[in-house]
Amino acid sequence: MQTLTSPHTALAGYLEQERERLESLSLDIHAHPELAFNEHYAAKTLSDVLEQASFTLERRLGGLDTAFRASYRF
């Protein structure tokens, strides 16, 4: 078994701390099914959550309305 390094330990702790909120987010997206390349609800929901967590977002990547890249600087 691999020993977790400090960034991994920090991430594991964060995920455990945010488990309830992340599960709720997952269930919310699951409750709003969308067809491929039309995931407008999911893309907006996820991008809003990421922006609230101080990620920088690039939207409409590759000419797709629902594509985005989220970046985080430490």
PAZATI-280807 format. One line per field, with one value per residue: residue number from 1; residue in one letter; x, y, z of N, C-alpha, C, O in turn. Coordinates in nm, 4 decimals, m for minus. Example, Ala and Ser with C-alpha at 12.3 -4.5 7.8 and 13.67 -1.06 7.14 Angstrom:
2
num = 1, 2 .
residu = A, S .
nX = 1.3190, 1.2850 .
nY = m0.5690, m0.2250 .
nZ = 0.7800, 0.7080 .
caX = 1.2300, 1.3670 .
caY = m0.4500, m0.1060 .
caZ = 0.7800, 0.7140 .
cX = 1.3200, 1.2900 .
cY = m0.3300, 0.0030 .
cZ = 0.7800, 0.7870 .
oX = 1.4236, 1.3409 .
oY = m0.3319, 0.1138 .
oZ = 0.8465, 0.8039 .
***
This chain:
74
num = 1, 2, 3, 4, 5, 6, 7, 8, 9, 10, 11, 12, 13, 14, 15, 16, 17, 18, 19, 20, 21, 22, 23, 24, 25, 26, 27, 28, 29, 30, 31, 32, 33, 34, 35, 36, 37, 38, 39, 40, 41, 42, 43, 44, 45, 46, 47, 48, 49, 50, 51, 52, 53, 54, 55, 56, 57, 58, 59, 60, 61, 62, 63, 64, 65, 66, 67, 68, 69, 70, 71, 72, 73, 74 .
residu = M, Q, T, L, T, S, P, H, T, A, L, A, G, Y, L, E, Q, E, R, E, R, L, E, S, L, S, L, D, I, H, A, H, P, E, L, A, F, N, E, H, Y, A, A, K, T, L, S, D, V, L, E, Q, A, S, F, T, L, E, R, R, L, G, G, L, D, T, A, F, R, A, S, Y, R, F .
nX = 0.0840, 0.0517, 0.2028, 0.0517, 0.1469, 0.2047, 0.0485, m0.1405, m0.2560, m0.3691, m0.5581, m0.7187, m0.8214, m0.9657, m1.1576, m1.2966, m1.3981, m1.5690, m1.7461, m2.0330, m2.1399, m2.0307, m2.1437, m2.4108, m2.3993, m2.3329, m2.5649, m2.7532, m2.6745, m2.7084, m2.9840, m3.0680, m3.0628, m2.8776, m2.8166, m2.5306, m2.2924, m2.4727, m2.4810, m2.5700, m2.6814, m2.5262, m2.2652, m2.2831, m2.3520, m2.1293, m1.9182, m1.9900, m1.9622, m1.6868, m1.5797, m1.6648, m1.4970, m1.2597, m1.1318, m0.9937, m1.1642, m1.1800, m1.3872, m1.6026, m1.4305, m1.2598, m1.4622, m1.6954, m1.9896, m2.0318, m1.7896, m1.5151, m1.2220, m1.0752, m0.8618, m0.6297, m0.4377, m0.1832 .
nY = m0.1185, 0.2203, 0.5013, 0.8021, 1.1193, 1.4548, 1.6496, 1.4736, 1.3788, 1.6127, 1.6622, 1.4332, 1.4784, 1.7147, 1.6219, 1.4417, 1.6144, 1.7674, 1.5834, 1.5438, 1.7692, 1.7345, 1.4906, 1.5679, 1.7509, 1.5752, 1.4126, 1.6054, 1.6806, 1.4338, 1.4137, 1.5784, 1.4920, 1.5130, 1.5303, 1.4353, 1.6906, 1.8846, 1.9558, 2.1673, 2.2404, 2.0841, 2.1759, 2.4494, 2.4268, 2.2870, 2.4630, 2.6939, 2.6068, 2.5540, 2.8100, 2.9426, 2.8199, 2.9423, 2.8749, 2.9414, 2.9878, 2.8816, 2.9170, 2.7675, 2.6044, 2.4774, 2.5507, 2.4537, 2.5018, 2.3958, 2.3147, 2.3473, 2.4661, 2.4329, 2.5983, 2.6077, 2.7955, 2.7633 .
nZ = 0.0000, m0.0816, 0.0736, 0.1687, 0.0509, 0.1736, 0.0107, m0.0938, 0.1374, 0.2356, 0.0331, 0.0568, 0.3124, 0.2655, 0.0811, 0.2395, 0.4325, 0.2730, 0.1792, 0.2044, 0.0735, m0.1825, m0.2571, m0.2668, m0.4772, m0.6866, m0.6925, m0.7606, m1.0225, m1.1447, m1.1278, m1.3267, m1.6177, m1.9242, m2.2747, m2.4753, m2.5355, m2.4753, m2.2121, m2.0369, m1.7864, m1.6076, m1.6689, m1.5980, m1.3257, m1.2167, m1.2906, m1.1504, m0.8836, m0.8793, m0.9330, m0.7021, m0.5286, m0.5743, m0.8150, m1.1383, m1.4356, m1.7734, m2.0385, m2.2910, m2.4448, m2.7294, m2.8961, m2.7916, m2.6167, m2.3630, m2.2645, m2.0407, m1.8637, m1.5535, m1.3342, m1.0641, m0.8471, m0.6129 .
caX = 0.0000, 0.1297, 0.1867, 0.0102, 0.2326, 0.1268, m0.0596, m0.2450, m0.3221, m0.4515, m0.6713, m0.8056, m0.8901, m1.0631, m1.2676, m1.3763, m1.4671, m1.6702, m1.8168, m2.1774, m2.1674, m1.9959, m2.2466, m2.5304, m2.3719, m2.3423, m2.7055, m2.8211, m2.6441, m2.7723, m3.1282, m3.0926, m2.9907, m2.8615, m2.7516, m2.3927, m2.2661, m2.5804, m2.4799, m2.5669, m2.7051, m2.4087, m2.1506, m2.3026, m2.3476, m1.9902, m1.8336, m2.0245, m1.8990, m1.5422, m1.5503, m1.6826, m1.3804, m1.1447, m1.0693, m1.0060, m1.2264, m1.1805, m1.5113, m1.6232, m1.3088, m1.2795, m1.5867, m1.8099, m2.0498, m2.0302, m1.6531, m1.4408, m1.1021, m1.0639, m0.7236, m0.6162, m0.2996, m0.1573 .
caY = 0.0000, 0.3427, 0.6012, 0.9305, 1.2338, 1.5626, 1.7020, 1.3727, 1.3773, 1.7340, 1.6420, 1.3331, 1.5461, 1.8075, 1.5441, 1.3885, 1.7295, 1.8152, 1.4663, 1.5642, 1.8692, 1.6760, 1.3908, 1.6438, 1.8024, 1.4609, 1.3742, 1.7137, 1.6669, 1.3094, 1.4387, 1.6629, 1.4284, 1.5913, 1.4563, 1.4746, 1.8247, 1.9745, 1.9458, 2.3067, 2.2443, 2.0287, 2.2653, 2.5699, 2.3885, 2.2575, 2.5818, 2.7833, 2.5519, 2.5730, 2.9529, 2.9744, 2.7642, 3.0222, 2.8279, 3.0268, 2.9078, 2.9169, 2.8595, 2.7469, 2.5491, 2.4010, 2.5914, 2.3869, 2.5859, 2.3322, 2.2759, 2.4451, 2.4227, 2.4990, 2.6005, 2.6558, 2.8276, 2.7588 .
caZ = 0.0000, m0.0958, 0.1777, 0.1143, 0.0768, 0.2341, m0.0739, m0.1025, 0.2677, 0.2397, m0.0570, 0.1185, 0.4220, 0.2068, 0.0239, 0.3511, 0.4924, 0.1780, 0.1251, 0.1956, m0.0310, m0.3118, m0.2879, m0.3039, m0.6116, m0.7767, m0.7045, m0.8321, m1.1655, m1.1881, m1.1364, m1.4441, m1.7290, m2.0466, m2.3822, m2.5070, m2.5875, m2.4321, m2.0663, m1.9912, m1.6417, m1.5399, m1.6886, m1.5166, m1.1853, m1.1814, m1.3021, m1.0385, m0.7627, m0.8909, m0.9169, m0.5597, m0.4588, m0.6197, m0.9381, m1.2550, m1.5407, m1.9148, m2.0894, m2.4343, m2.5048, m2.8516, m2.9608, m2.7287, m2.5132, m2.2311, m2.2262, m1.9615, m1.7930, m1.4238, m1.2847, m0.9267, m0.8122, m0.4693 .
cX = 0.0880, 0.0987, 0.1497, 0.1098, 0.1455, 0.0218, m0.1753, m0.3254, m0.4154, m0.5754, m0.7699, m0.8856, m0.9975, m1.1834, m1.3568, m1.4587, m1.5844, m1.7579, m1.9663, m2.2132, m2.1391, m2.0959, m2.3757, m2.5166, m2.3874, m2.4879, m2.7864, m2.7983, m2.7113, m2.9233, m3.1666, m3.0173, m2.9901, m2.7878, m2.6135, m2.3870, m2.3781, m2.5921, m2.4743, m2.5884, m2.5808, m2.2894, m2.1643, m2.2905, m2.2035, m1.9022, m1.8635, m1.9572, m1.7483, m1.5030, m1.5649, m1.5651, m1.2500, m1.0667, m1.0877, m1.0605, m1.2045, m1.3017, m1.5095, m1.4963, m1.3435, m1.4086, m1.7108, m1.8627, m2.0351, m1.8909, m1.5873, m1.3175, m1.0957, m0.9190, m0.7219, m0.4691, m0.2860, m0.0771 .
cY = 0.1242, 0.4386, 0.7334, 1.0397, 1.3487, 1.6245, 1.6021, 1.3664, 1.4973, 1.7181, 1.5419, 1.3945, 1.6403, 1.7319, 1.4864, 1.4990, 1.7746, 1.7025, 1.4914, 1.6605, 1.8118, 1.5689, 1.4592, 1.6999, 1.6911, 1.4196, 1.4793, 1.7017, 1.5411, 1.3280, 1.5245, 1.6055, 1.5158, 1.5060, 1.5150, 1.6100, 1.9236, 1.9740, 2.0849, 2.3175, 2.1972, 2.1228, 2.3909, 2.5370, 2.3643, 2.3826, 2.6822, 2.7371, 2.5764, 2.7197, 2.9954, 2.9227, 2.8282, 2.9611, 2.9335, 2.9400, 2.9688, 2.8449, 2.8477, 2.6996, 2.4680, 2.4343, 2.5244, 2.4723, 2.5277, 2.2919, 2.3874, 2.3803, 2.5027, 2.4868, 2.6584, 2.6797, 2.8303, 2.8786 .
cZ = 0.0000, 0.0197, 0.1126, 0.1497, 0.1252, 0.1409, m0.0863, 0.0278, 0.2800, 0.1524, 0.0031, 0.2331, 0.3716, 0.1533, 0.1326, 0.4159, 0.4051, 0.1223, 0.1045, 0.0825, m0.1697, m0.3530, m0.3319, m0.4458, m0.7156, m0.7996, m0.7798, m0.9819, m1.2215, m1.2074, m1.2561, m1.5643, m1.8539, m2.1495, m2.4116, m2.5780, m2.5583, m2.2803, m2.0029, m1.8401, m1.5662, m1.5508, m1.6024, m1.3679, m1.1401, m1.1870, m1.1906, m0.9088, m0.7656, m0.8747, m0.7707, m0.4771, m0.5079, m0.7358, m1.0453, m1.3677, m1.6779, m1.9729, m2.2422, m2.5040, m2.6294, m2.9234, m2.9039, m2.6135, m2.3733, m2.1833, m2.1452, m1.9014, m1.6641, m1.3754, m1.1440, m0.8990, m0.6611, m0.4274 .
oX = 0.1868, m0.0170, 0.2096, 0.1522, 0.0229, m0.0888, m0.2922, m0.4475, m0.5275, m0.6853, m0.8909, m1.0042, m1.1072, m1.2976, m1.4791, m1.5752, m1.6880, m1.8350, m2.0195, m2.3059, m2.2142, m2.1295, m2.4422, m2.6113, m2.4485, m2.5288, m2.8781, m2.8929, m2.7644, m2.9829, m3.2852, m2.9183, m3.0882, m2.7068, m2.5843, m2.4660, m2.3779, m2.7015, m2.3841, m2.5205, m2.5358, m2.2200, m2.0672, m2.2265, m2.1612, m1.8207, m1.7723, m1.9023, m1.6895, m1.4032, m1.4857, m1.5366, m1.1420, m0.9487, m1.1862, m1.0091, m1.2097, m1.3155, m1.4277, m1.4601, m1.4450, m1.4585, m1.8194, m1.7874, m2.0269, m1.8763, m1.6015, m1.3084, m1.1090, m0.8615, m0.8015, m0.3855, m0.3665, m0.0449 .
oY = 0.1315, 0.4549, 0.7725, 1.0512, 1.3398, 1.6511, 1.6406, 1.3505, 1.4846, 1.7562, 1.5643, 1.3656, 1.6461, 1.7716, 1.4830, 1.4789, 1.8157, 1.7242, 1.4626, 1.6354, 1.8371, 1.5574, 1.4127, 1.6962, 1.7117, 1.3948, 1.4453, 1.7117, 1.5427, 1.2644, 1.5417, 1.6639, 1.5833, 1.4203, 1.6294, 1.6388, 2.0347, 1.9900, 2.1151, 2.3957, 2.2627, 2.1466, 2.4340, 2.6105, 2.4158, 2.4051, 2.7486, 2.8180, 2.6152, 2.7500, 3.0756, 2.9746, 2.7737, 2.9914, 3.0073, 2.8309, 3.0904, 2.7236, 2.9085, 2.7504, 2.3985, 2.3545, 2.5362, 2.5099, 2.6022, 2.2403, 2.5057, 2.2582, 2.6251, 2.3780, 2.7458, 2.5930, 2.8913, 2.8932 .
oZ = 0.0731, 0.0585, 0.0125, 0.2647, 0.1179, 0.1882, m0.0891, 0.0263, 0.3291, 0.1928, 0.0002, 0.2488, 0.4271, 0.1763, 0.1182, 0.4500, 0.4574, 0.0288, m0.0027, 0.0056, m0.2639, m0.4708, m0.4245, m0.5243, m0.8205, m0.9130, m0.8546, m1.0600, m1.3325, m1.2942, m1.2843, m1.6084, m1.8852, m2.1143, m2.3769, m2.6678, m2.6112, m2.2262, m1.9247, m1.7735, m1.4722, m1.4520, m1.5403, m1.2927, m1.0365, m1.0975, m1.1415, m0.8340, m0.6646, m0.8093, m0.7213, m0.3692, m0.4851, m0.7538, m1.0437, m1.3927, m1.6960, m1.9568, m2.3111, m2.6102, m2.6329, m3.0027, m2.9607, m2.5237, m2.2756, m2.0725, m2.1763, m1.8893, m1.6650, m1.3759, m1.1097, m0.9248, m0.5908, m0.3095 .
***
